[in-house]
Amino acid sequence: SDKMQRVLAMTPLWALTLSALSHTVAATVVVEKRSARSGVTPVQKVIELMEGMLAKGKAEKHDEQVQFAAYKQFCDDTTVEKKRAIEEANEKIEVLKADIEKYTATAAKLTEEIAAHDEDISVWKGDQKAATKVRELEKADYDAMHADYSESIDALERAIAVLKKQAYDRKQASFTQVAALQKLSLIPESAKRAIDAFVQQGEPTDGLEVSAPEAYGYEFQSHGVIEMLEKLLDKFMAERTDLEKTEMNSKHAYDMLMQDLTAQIEQATQDREEKAELKAKTLQAKADATGDLEDTTTTRDADQKYLDDLTATCEQKATDFESRQQLRAEEIEAIEKAIEIISSSSVKGHAETYLPTLAQQSAGSSTALAMLRADAHNNAQARVAQYLSKRGKELGSRVLSALSVRVSDDPFRKVKKMIKDLIVRLMEEANEEAEHKGWCDTELSTNEQTRKEKTAAVEMLHAEIDELEASIAKLTEDIEELTKAVAALDAAMAEATKLRQEEKAKNMQTIKDSQEA
């Protein structure tokens, strides 16, 4: 069968050679009769058989060399490819680790800077609130003080106007405008006493209050009072002017402070948003690098395991190949030596002399024929046994030594049984080797399929990563556009608020001026 042929093909050739040698003597009896009719001696038949075995052994040795050369080329190519892939993976792993450390440090630094911006923004907003509160208090004080000055100036102007109009005697009712000055908080106490004295001079006596006709307030003697009131008027107007200047300066300083704080807050906010965006990109890059590191490490470890298994398998097969090559070389040498022995003049000469004659004798002389055959082959059998014993000592093979003893004792039975047992054992070893080869081929095929599946998965993951990166870039652009739009709206709102406040202040001033008028 095909299976038996494969097993026999893998069986060491030296076992078959020894089997052929052991059967030489047994086959001689049958070959003698047939060769007598064909004109070919049995020794020539044996030599032809052994030469065929020699040619077959050399061919199988050569075929095995070719097959192993192809397998060794596969091992070398795959080893080089895997080592290159592992080296590239190691370099990529180092680069990815460096990138991850860089991304981590950058993200930590950006976190600190963002926290600093948040703190600055909080402090500046607090300064804005505090400055606004102080400004509101200053404005309230200014409004109250300005109102007092305006009221005092208005009262003084009316009083001076009343006093300047009289170049004649005035009635008592005319002192009302002057007496009202005493109620103003800004009038000094000394001025109030002078005004009071001036007013008291024009009051009537109690005795004339009922029956006397209405008296005049006083003869026109108010030049000193008018002069005092004019000085107070000038003083109040100057102080109100200074107050207005101070208020203007305070408002300008407040506006400049608020403008500066607003600019700082806007700049800090912009810097914070940019750094927050950069931090997000950095963390995303770190996550991508971490994923790449895990994938690369897994692939590198798988390649390393595959390389280790392949190296062990190739080394084992190389060792087995060297052993088989050495064994086949020794088998070929043994066959050549056996052919040399059988082809020698002593063996071949006796066979040509006695075997044809013995083959023509009648059946009645079978006993003598057997004896002649034994005599003709005793010398060859002894030389074969001697050669087997010698090779067994050289190779340290107890099997060959035992075989030489058995050949010399009983070549027709014991040698056959021993060689058959040896062939059975060698066939079992060949089966085990075939099973091991099948297992190796299965493992190599499985590893190749797994590697293809992993490669396809990695390519798919890379495609998904590219798609996600493109989506992230698009979303980042949208966020930037929306941020710019929000900033533009904030700026427009701030400008509109400022214009509204200015219009409101202008309207309030217009209303106030109208009310005073």
Backbone hydrogen bonds, N-H to C=O, Kabsch-Sander energy under -0.5 kcal/mol:
donor,donor_aa,acceptor,acceptor_aa,energy
5,Q,1,S,-2.0
6,R,2,D,-2.4
7,V,3,K,-2.3
8,L,4,M,-2.7
9,A,5,Q,-2.3
10,M,6,R,-1.6
11,T,7,V,-0.8
15,A,12,P,-0.9
16,L,12,P,-1.1
17,T,13,L,-2.4
18,L,14,W,-2.4
19,S,15,A,-2.3
20,A,16,L,-2.6
21,L,17,T,-2.7
22,S,18,L,-2.6
23,H,19,S,-1.9
24,T,20,A,-0.6
24,T,21,L,-0.7
25,V,21,L,-0.6
26,A,22,S,-0.6
27,A,23,H,-3.0
28,T,24,T,-1.1
29,V,25,V,-0.7
29,V,26,A,-0.6
30,V,26,A,-0.6
31,V,27,A,-2.7
32,E,28,T,-2.2
33,K,29,V,-0.9
34,R,30,V,-1.5
35,S,31,V,-3.5
36,A,32,E,-1.4
37,R,33,K,-0.9
38,S,34,R,-1.5
39,G,35,S,-1.9
40,V,35,S,-0.9
45,K,41,T,-1.7
46,V,42,P,-2.4
47,I,43,V,-2.7
48,E,44,Q,-2.6
49,L,45,K,-2.5
50,M,46,V,-2.7
51,E,47,I,-2.6
52,G,48,E,-2.4
53,M,49,L,-2.2
54,L,50,M,-2.4
55,A,51,E,-2.7
56,K,52,G,-2.6
57,G,53,M,-2.6
58,K,54,L,-2.3
59,A,55,A,-2.5
60,E,56,K,-2.7
61,K,57,G,-2.3
62,H,58,K,-2.4
63,D,59,A,-2.9
64,E,60,E,-2.5
65,Q,61,K,-1.9
66,V,62,H,-2.5
67,Q,63,D,-2.7
68,F,64,E,-2.6
69,A,65,Q,-2.3
70,A,66,V,-2.1
71,Y,67,Q,-2.2
72,K,68,F,-3.1
73,Q,69,A,-2.2
74,F,70,A,-2.1
75,C,71,Y,-2.5
76,D,72,K,-2.9
77,D,73,Q,-3.0
78,T,74,F,-2.7
79,T,75,C,-2.5
80,V,76,D,-2.6
81,E,77,D,-2.5
82,K,78,T,-2.9
83,K,79,T,-2.7
84,R,80,V,-2.4
85,A,81,E,-2.5
86,I,82,K,-2.7
87,E,83,K,-2.7
88,E,84,R,-2.7
89,A,85,A,-2.4
90,N,86,I,-2.7
91,E,87,E,-2.5
92,K,88,E,-2.6
93,I,89,A,-2.7
94,E,90,N,-2.3
95,V,91,E,-2.4
96,L,92,K,-2.8
97,K,93,I,-2.6
98,A,94,E,-2.4
99,D,95,V,-2.6
100,I,96,L,-2.7
101,E,97,K,-2.4
102,K,98,A,-2.4
103,Y,99,D,-3.2
104,T,100,I,-2.6
105,A,101,E,-2.5
106,T,102,K,-2.8
107,A,103,Y,-2.7
108,A,104,T,-2.3
109,K,105,A,-2.5
110,L,106,T,-2.7
111,T,107,A,-2.2
112,E,108,A,-2.0
113,E,109,K,-2.5
114,I,110,L,-2.8
115,A,111,T,-2.3
116,A,112,E,-2.3
117,H,113,E,-2.4
118,D,114,I,-2.6
119,E,115,A,-2.4
120,D,116,A,-2.7
121,I,117,H,-2.9
122,S,118,D,-2.4
123,V,119,E,-2.6
124,W,120,D,-2.9
125,K,121,I,-2.5
126,G,122,S,-2.2
127,D,123,V,-2.4
128,Q,124,W,-2.3
129,K,125,K,-2.4
130,A,126,G,-2.7
131,A,127,D,-3.1
132,T,128,Q,-2.7
133,K,129,K,-2.4
134,V,130,A,-2.6
135,R,131,A,-2.6
136,E,132,T,-2.4
137,L,133,K,-2.1
138,E,134,V,-2.8
139,K,135,R,-2.8
140,A,136,E,-2.4
141,D,137,L,-2.6
142,Y,138,E,-2.7
143,D,139,K,-3.0
144,A,140,A,-2.4
145,M,141,D,-2.8
146,H,142,Y,-3.6
147,A,143,D,-2.3
148,D,144,A,-2.2
149,Y,145,M,-2.7
150,S,146,H,-2.7
151,E,147,A,-2.5
152,S,148,D,-2.7
153,I,149,Y,-3.1
154,D,150,S,-2.4
155,A,151,E,-2.5
156,L,152,S,-2.8
157,E,153,I,-2.7
158,R,154,D,-2.1
159,A,155,A,-2.6
160,I,156,L,-3.0
161,A,157,E,-2.3
162,V,158,R,-2.4
163,L,159,A,-2.6
164,K,160,I,-2.7
165,K,161,A,-1.3
166,Q,162,V,-0.7
166,Q,163,L,-0.6
167,A,165,K,-0.7
170,R,218,Y,-0.8
172,Q,215,A,-0.5
174,S,171,K,-1.3
175,F,172,Q,-2.2
176,T,173,A,-1.3
177,Q,174,S,-0.6
179,A,175,F,-2.7
180,A,176,T,-1.7
181,L,178,V,-1.2
182,Q,179,A,-1.5
183,K,180,A,-1.4
184,L,181,L,-1.2
187,I,184,L,-0.6
192,K,188,P,-2.3
193,R,189,E,-2.3
194,A,190,S,-1.9
195,I,191,A,-2.7
196,D,192,K,-2.6
197,A,193,R,-2.5
198,F,194,A,-2.4
199,V,195,I,-2.6
200,Q,196,D,-2.3
201,Q,197,A,-1.5
202,G,198,F,-0.7
202,G,199,V,-0.8
203,E,200,Q,-1.1
209,E,206,D,-0.9
212,A,208,L,-0.7
217,G,170,R,-4.1
218,Y,170,R,-0.5
221,Q,219,E,-0.6
226,I,222,S,-2.7
227,E,223,H,-2.1
228,M,224,G,-2.0
229,L,225,V,-2.7
230,E,226,I,-2.6
231,K,227,E,-2.0
232,L,228,M,-2.2
233,L,229,L,-2.5
234,D,230,E,-2.8
235,K,231,K,-2.4
236,F,232,L,-3.0
237,M,233,L,-2.6
238,A,234,D,-2.4
239,E,235,K,-2.7
240,R,236,F,-2.9
241,T,237,M,-2.3
242,D,238,A,-2.6
243,L,239,E,-2.6
244,E,240,R,-2.7
245,K,241,T,-2.5
246,T,242,D,-3.0
247,E,243,L,-2.8
248,M,244,E,-2.5
249,N,245,K,-2.9
250,S,246,T,-2.9
251,K,247,E,-2.8
252,H,248,M,-2.5
253,A,249,N,-3.0
254,Y,250,S,-2.6
255,D,251,K,-2.8
256,M,252,H,-2.8
257,L,253,A,-2.7
258,M,254,Y,-3.0
259,Q,255,D,-2.6
260,D,256,M,-2.7
261,L,257,L,-3.0
262,T,258,M,-2.8
263,A,259,Q,-2.5
264,Q,260,D,-2.6
265,I,261,L,-2.8
266,E,262,T,-2.8
267,Q,263,A,-2.6
268,A,264,Q,-2.9
269,T,265,I,-2.8
270,Q,266,E,-2.5
271,D,267,Q,-2.8
272,R,268,A,-2.7
273,E,269,T,-2.6
274,E,270,Q,-2.5
275,K,271,D,-2.6
276,A,272,R,-2.8
277,E,273,E,-2.5
278,L,274,E,-2.6
279,K,275,K,-2.7
280,A,276,A,-2.4
281,K,277,E,-2.4
282,T,278,L,-2.6
283,L,279,K,-2.9
284,Q,280,A,-2.3
285,A,281,K,-2.7
286,K,282,T,-2.5
287,A,283,L,-2.5
288,D,284,Q,-2.6
289,A,285,A,-2.7
290,T,286,K,-2.6
291,G,287,A,-2.5
292,D,288,D,-2.7
293,L,289,A,-2.5
294,E,290,T,-2.4
295,D,291,G,-2.6
296,T,292,D,-3.1
297,T,293,L,-2.7
298,T,294,E,-2.5
299,T,295,D,-2.6
300,R,296,T,-2.8
301,D,297,T,-2.7
302,A,298,T,-2.3
303,D,299,T,-2.7
304,Q,300,R,-2.6
305,K,301,D,-2.5
306,Y,302,A,-2.6
307,L,303,D,-2.7
308,D,304,Q,-2.7
309,D,305,K,-2.7
310,L,306,Y,-2.8
311,T,307,L,-2.9
312,A,308,D,-2.4
313,T,309,D,-2.6
314,C,310,L,-3.1
315,E,311,T,-2.6
316,Q,312,A,-2.4
317,K,313,T,-2.7
318,A,314,C,-2.5
319,T,315,E,-2.5
320,D,316,Q,-2.7
321,F,317,K,-2.6
322,E,318,A,-2.7
323,S,319,T,-2.4
324,R,320,D,-2.7
325,Q,321,F,-3.0
326,Q,322,E,-2.5
327,L,323,S,-2.5
328,R,324,R,-3.0
329,A,325,Q,-2.5
330,E,326,Q,-2.2
331,E,327,L,-2.4
332,I,328,R,-3.1
333,E,329,A,-2.4
334,A,330,E,-2.5
335,I,331,E,-2.8
336,E,332,I,-2.7
337,K,333,E,-2.3
338,A,334,A,-2.6
339,I,335,I,-2.9
340,E,336,E,-2.2
341,I,337,K,-2.2
342,I,338,A,-3.1
343,S,339,I,-2.6
344,S,341,I,-1.2
348,K,344,S,-2.7
349,G,345,S,-2.0
350,H,346,S,-1.5
351,A,347,V,-2.0
352,E,348,K,-2.3
353,T,349,G,-1.6
354,Y,350,H,-2.7
355,L,350,H,-0.5
355,L,351,A,-1.4
358,L,354,Y,-2.6
359,A,355,L,-1.8
360,Q,356,P,-0.8
360,Q,357,T,-0.9
361,Q,358,L,-0.8
365,S,362,S,-1.3
366,S,363,A,-1.5
369,L,365,S,-2.2
370,A,366,S,-2.5
371,M,367,T,-1.9
372,L,368,A,-2.5
373,R,369,L,-2.8
374,A,370,A,-2.4
375,D,371,M,-2.8
376,A,372,L,-2.9
377,H,373,R,-2.0
378,N,374,A,-1.5
379,N,375,D,-0.7
381,Q,377,H,-3.0
382,A,378,N,-2.3
383,R,379,N,-2.0
384,V,380,A,-2.5
385,A,381,Q,-2.6
386,Q,382,A,-2.5
387,Y,383,R,-2.7
388,L,384,V,-2.7
389,S,385,A,-2.3
390,K,386,Q,-2.4
391,R,387,Y,-2.7
392,G,388,L,-2.3
393,K,389,S,-1.8
394,E,390,K,-2.3
395,L,391,R,-2.9
396,G,392,G,-0.9
397,S,392,G,-2.0
398,R,396,G,-0.7
401,S,397,S,-1.6
402,A,398,R,-2.6
403,L,399,V,-2.5
404,S,400,L,-2.4
405,V,401,S,-1.7
406,R,402,A,-2.5
407,V,403,L,-3.0
408,S,404,S,-1.9
409,D,405,V,-1.7
410,D,406,R,-2.8
413,R,410,D,-0.6
414,K,410,D,-0.6
415,V,410,D,-1.4
417,K,413,R,-2.4
418,M,414,K,-2.6
419,I,415,V,-2.7
420,K,416,K,-2.6
421,D,417,K,-2.4
422,L,418,M,-2.4
423,I,419,I,-2.9
424,V,420,K,-2.6
425,R,421,D,-2.5
426,L,422,L,-2.6
427,M,423,I,-2.7
428,E,424,V,-2.3
429,E,425,R,-2.3
430,A,426,L,-2.5
431,N,427,M,-2.6
432,E,428,E,-2.6
433,E,429,E,-2.7
434,A,430,A,-2.6
435,E,431,N,-2.9
436,H,432,E,-2.6
437,K,433,E,-2.5
438,G,434,A,-2.6
439,W,435,E,-2.6
440,C,436,H,-2.5
441,D,437,K,-2.9
442,T,438,G,-2.5
443,E,439,W,-2.7
444,L,440,C,-2.7
445,S,441,D,-2.4
446,T,442,T,-2.8
447,N,443,E,-2.9
448,E,444,L,-2.3
449,Q,445,S,-2.4
450,T,446,T,-2.8
451,R,447,N,-2.6
452,K,448,E,-2.2
453,E,449,Q,-2.5
454,K,450,T,-2.8
455,T,451,R,-2.4
456,A,452,K,-2.4
457,A,453,E,-2.4
458,V,454,K,-2.7
459,E,455,T,-2.5
460,M,456,A,-2.2
461,L,457,A,-2.5
462,H,458,V,-2.6
463,A,459,E,-2.0
464,E,460,M,-2.3
465,I,461,L,-2.6
466,D,462,H,-2.5
467,E,463,A,-2.2
468,L,464,E,-2.7
469,E,465,I,-2.7
470,A,466,D,-2.2
471,S,467,E,-2.1
472,I,468,L,-2.7
473,A,469,E,-2.4
474,K,470,A,-2.2
475,L,471,S,-2.6
476,T,472,I,-2.5
477,E,473,A,-2.2
478,D,474,K,-2.2
479,I,475,L,-2.5
480,E,476,T,-2.4
481,E,477,E,-2.4
482,L,478,D,-2.5
483,T,479,I,-2.7
484,K,480,E,-2.4
485,A,481,E,-2.3
486,V,482,L,-2.7
487,A,483,T,-2.5
488,A,484,K,-2.5
489,L,485,A,-2.4
490,D,486,V,-2.7
491,A,487,A,-2.6
492,A,488,A,-2.6
493,M,489,L,-2.7
494,A,490,D,-2.8
495,E,491,A,-2.6
496,A,492,A,-2.6
497,T,493,M,-2.8
498,K,494,A,-2.6
499,L,495,E,-2.6
500,R,496,A,-2.5
501,Q,497,T,-2.6
502,E,498,K,-2.5
503,E,499,L,-2.6
504,K,500,R,-2.7
505,A,501,Q,-2.8
506,K,502,E,-2.5
507,N,503,E,-2.6
508,M,504,K,-2.9
509,Q,505,A,-2.5
510,T,506,K,-2.3
511,I,507,N,-2.9
512,K,508,M,-2.6
513,D,509,Q,-2.8
514,S,510,T,-2.3
515,Q,511,I,-2.7
516,E,512,K,-2.7
517,A,513,D,-2.4
